[in-house]
Amino acid sequence: MATEKRSHVWNGEDEEQEDDQKMERFFALIRNFREASNRRKDELRQREEITKKKKQNKIRKLDTDEQSSWVPTFELADFTEEIEFRRSPIIFPSPYNKKEDKKKQEDDGLDLKLTL
């Protein structure tokens, strides 16, 4: 169909109008693309500003927390007092000795190890 249109068009003005229309569409596409990219950049800038403000607020809160009015002080008596535990300390069982286990296996005469 496109070849039929071209074969019928002998007038130079019609070709110029088609070319003008194609150029207008092309430039309209470029304008739309630029506008979309500019909108996206603006959105990203706004998000960055919001996150920066949030970080600054957090830093300010941390700065105010560090300036507390209470300062701990220690005296020699704090370290010389004897410590009394409420209950006796936990006694851990003695470590498991593998050598004794091997001797028991040899005495039984059965090999219970699974091998392929």
Secondary structure as GFF3:
##gff-version 3
##sequence-region A 1 116
A	DSSP	alpha_helix	2	8	.	.	.	ID=ss1
A	DSSP	alpha_helix	12	66	.	.	.	ID=ss2
A	DSSP	alpha_helix	76	80	.	.	.	ID=ss3
A	DSSP	alpha_helix	98	108	.	.	.	ID=ss4
###
